Each structure stands twice: as structure tokens, then as C-alpha cells.
Amino acid sequence: MKIDRMNKGSWGKIRAFFDLRTEEGFTMKGFKLVEGINGLFVGFPSQKGSDDEYRDTIWAERELKDQVTQMAVKVYGQDIMTPAPGSQAPTSTSESNMNSGFTPPMPSNEDVSTVEPFSDEDIPF
């Protein structure tokens, strides 16, 4: 497996979006690198259900999830933060990682003033 594409930035708690390519040639799209209270972790692709809850569309065992998280953090360019038990995790994102030149596209048929801003409440977890 390898990270096929990674768009770095800062969208609420999300630090990057990336795709994962398997050795067999399958590409899975929609992975997110998220900054949580215990450090960076990978959010797997998900879809919103009819009950407005988000459900993962790709499942993996814990070992594979950990492997994907380690690969994503390595490509992102930051060590995995593992706080001591009972302590808060420090946030150590550098300014160079935050400004990678990626800008999400704006809808062309809407006036910019009518687009609702993105907030942490829009994240499904």
C-alpha cells in the first residue's frame, strides 16, 4: 500500500485528505488525516445515511488502521503524537505543512457571499 495523493491544509480538525493505492492496483479515495486530542489519526471514507449519521464505507482491522495512520503521518511530515497517560497532547503543526498551496475549489454558480462557512460541527465525528 502507498499514499497516492495528499492535499494538506487546515479544515477544522482535518489536516489532510488522501487516497490509498493497494499493491493490486485498487485506489480508495476519501481518507482524512484528523487531529484529535491524542494526536493525528486516519478517518476512513464515509457516507451520510438517511438518518443523517455518517457510516464508514471501508472497514479494516486495527493493525491495518494503525499501519495506514503511520504511513499517512509520515507522508504528512510529522511524528505521531503519543501523550503520556493523563496528559494533554501537544499540538505541533508547523506553518509550512499548513500552507501547501492547495485551495479547495469554490462553487462557480454561487456568489461567494452566499456560501456557508465550514465549521468543526460539520465534521461527522
C-alpha positions in Angstrom: 0.0 0.0 0.0 1.0 3.6 -0.6 -0.4 7.1 -0.3 -1.3 8.0 -3.8 -2.2 11.7 -3.3 -2.3 14.0 -0.3 -3.8 17.5 -0.1 -2.5 19.2 3.1 -4.3 22.1 4.7 -6.4 23.0 7.7 -10.1 22.5 7.6 -11.3 22.4 11.2 -9.7 19.3 12.7 -8.8 17.8 9.3 -5.2 18.3 8.3 -5.1 16.4 5.0 -7.2 14.4 2.5 -5.5 11.5 0.8 -6.1 8.4 -1.4 -4.7 4.9 -0.7 -3.4 2.6 -3.5 -3.1 -1.1 -2.9 -0.4 -3.4 -4.5 -3.2 -4.9 -6.6 -3.9 -1.5 -8.2 -7.1 -0.5 -6.3 -7.3 3.1 -5.3 -9.5 4.0 -2.4 -10.4 7.7 -2.1 -11.7 9.8 0.7 -9.3 9.2 3.6 -8.8 12.1 6.1 -5.9 12.8 8.4 -7.5 14.2 11.5 -6.0 15.9 14.6 -7.7 14.5 17.7 -7.0 15.0 21.4 -4.5 12.1 21.3 -2.7 13.2 18.1 -3.2 12.5 14.4 -5.3 9.6 13.2 -6.8 8.5 9.9 -10.6 8.8 9.3 -11.7 6.3 6.8 -14.1 7.2 3.9 -17.7 7.5 5.0 -21.1 8.4 3.6 -24.1 10.1 5.2 -27.0 7.8 5.7 -30.8 8.5 5.6 -30.7 9.1 9.4 -28.1 11.9 8.9 -25.4 9.7 10.6 -22.1 9.1 8.8 -21.1 5.4 8.3 -17.6 4.2 7.2 -17.6 2.7 3.7 -14.3 0.9 4.1 -13.5 -1.4 7.1 -10.2 -2.6 8.3 -8.7 -4.4 11.2 -7.0 -2.4 14.0 -3.5 -3.4 12.8 -4.2 -2.2 9.3 -5.7 1.0 10.5 -2.6 1.7 12.6 -0.4 1.0 9.6 -2.3 3.4 7.4 -2.1 6.0 10.1 1.6 5.7 10.4 2.0 5.9 6.6 -0.2 9.0 6.4 1.6 10.8 9.2 5.0 10.0 7.7 3.9 11.4 4.3 2.3 14.4 6.1 5.7 15.1 7.7 5.0 14.9 11.4 5.7 12.4 14.1 2.7 10.6 15.7 1.9 12.4 18.9 1.6 9.9 21.8 1.0 11.7 25.1 1.8 10.3 28.4 -1.2 8.8 30.3 -3.2 11.6 31.9 -1.6 14.4 30.0 -2.9 16.6 27.1 -1.4 16.0 23.7 0.6 19.0 22.4 -0.3 20.3 19.0 2.8 20.6 16.9 1.7 21.6 13.4 4.2 23.7 11.5 3.2 26.6 9.3 4.9 25.1 6.3 2.7 22.0 6.5 -0.4 24.2 6.7 0.3 26.2 3.6 0.9 23.6 0.9 -0.6 25.7 -1.9 -3.9 23.7 -2.0 -7.1 25.7 -2.1 -10.4 23.9 -2.2 -12.4 24.9 -5.3 -15.3 27.3 -4.8 -18.6 26.7 -6.5 -18.7 28.7 -9.7 -22.5 29.1 -9.8 -22.9 30.7 -6.4 -21.9 34.1 -5.1 -19.1 33.8 -2.6 -21.1 35.7 0.0 -23.8 33.1 0.0 -21.5 30.1 0.7 -21.8 29.0 4.3 -18.5 28.8 6.2 -17.2 25.4 7.3 -17.1 24.8 11.0 -16.0 22.0 13.4 -19.7 21.0 13.7 -19.7 19.9 10.0 -17.2 17.1 10.8 -19.1 13.8 11.3 -17.1 12.7 14.3 
